[in-house]
Amino acid sequence: QMRLVESGGGLTQAGGSRTISCVVSGSPFKIGGMAWWRQVPGKERELVAQINTSGSSTGYADAVKGRFTVSRDNTKNTMYLQMNNLKPEDTGRYYCNVGLQWGQGTQVTVSS
């Protein structure tokens, strides 16, 4: 069964940078499109960034365009989210998503 494990979360000051990762294991098939979502308590989970199978096409939420970069290394079954110029409103739990599968998330907290 496919398993998604996120890592790299933590506390960062506003204006700083952080990279989070998602490692996928247990998939008998080639991993397709992948996405990062984030959620804060009391709010719906929102799509942050997505990337296609080859990594040639990406998409971002307006709130993170120009600051976040999603990438993937298919040799390592890993997706990354490079987050620059972090803002307090970027605080949330970040989840990796592949199809119907979700990871447990990694907490990113940005202090002002």
C-alpha positions in Angstrom: 0.0 0.0 0.0 1.2 3.5 -0.9 2.7 5.5 2.0 3.5 9.2 2.1 5.8 10.6 4.7 6.4 14.3 5.0 9.3 15.9 6.8 11.1 19.2 7.2 8.6 21.3 9.1 9.5 23.5 11.9 9.6 27.1 13.2 10.9 29.8 10.9 11.0 33.6 11.2 9.0 35.7 8.8 11.1 36.3 5.7 13.0 33.1 6.1 13.1 29.9 4.0 12.3 26.3 4.5 12.1 23.2 2.4 9.8 20.3 3.2 9.8 16.9 1.6 7.5 14.0 0.9 8.7 10.5 0.3 6.4 8.0 -1.3 6.9 4.3 -0.8 5.0 1.1 -1.5 3.5 2.1 -4.8 3.5 -0.7 -7.4 2.9 1.8 -10.2 4.6 4.9 -11.5 3.7 7.8 -9.2 1.5 10.3 -11.0 0.8 13.9 -10.2 1.5 15.1 -6.7 0.4 18.0 -4.6 1.0 19.9 -1.4 -2.0 21.1 0.6 -2.1 23.0 3.9 -4.6 23.4 6.7 -5.0 25.5 9.8 -7.3 24.6 12.6 -10.9 25.7 11.8 -10.3 26.1 8.1 -10.6 23.9 5.1 -7.5 22.3 3.6 -6.3 24.4 0.7 -4.2 23.4 -2.3 -0.8 25.1 -2.3 1.1 23.6 -5.2 1.0 20.7 -7.6 3.3 19.0 -10.0 2.8 16.6 -12.9 4.3 13.1 -13.3 7.5 14.3 -15.1 7.8 17.5 -13.1 7.5 19.6 -16.3 4.3 21.3 -15.2 3.5 23.0 -11.9 0.8 25.1 -10.4 0.5 27.3 -7.4 -2.1 29.0 -5.3 -2.1 32.8 -5.8 -1.0 33.3 -2.2 2.3 31.5 -2.7 3.1 32.3 -6.3 6.6 33.7 -6.7 7.6 32.5 -3.2 7.1 28.7 -3.3 8.6 26.2 -5.7 7.4 22.6 -6.0 9.7 20.0 -7.5 10.2 16.2 -7.5 12.9 13.6 -7.9 11.4 10.5 -9.4 14.6 8.5 -8.8 13.9 9.0 -5.1 10.1 9.0 -5.2 10.3 12.4 -3.4 8.5 15.7 -3.8 9.8 18.9 -2.4 8.4 22.3 -1.5 10.9 25.1 -1.3 9.3 28.0 0.6 10.9 31.4 0.5 10.0 34.8 2.0 7.7 33.0 4.5 4.9 34.9 6.0 3.0 34.2 9.3 -0.1 33.4 7.1 1.9 30.4 5.7 1.6 28.7 9.1 -0.2 25.5 8.9 0.1 21.7 8.6 1.4 20.8 5.1 0.1 17.6 3.6 1.5 15.6 0.7 -1.2 14.1 -1.7 -1.0 11.5 -4.4 -4.4 10.5 -5.9 -6.5 9.5 -2.9 -3.5 9.0 -0.6 -2.4 11.5 2.0 0.5 11.8 4.4 0.2 12.7 8.0 1.5 16.2 7.4 4.3 18.3 8.7 3.8 21.5 10.7 5.2 24.7 9.5 5.1 27.7 11.8 6.2 31.2 10.8 6.7 33.7 13.5 6.4 37.4 13.0 
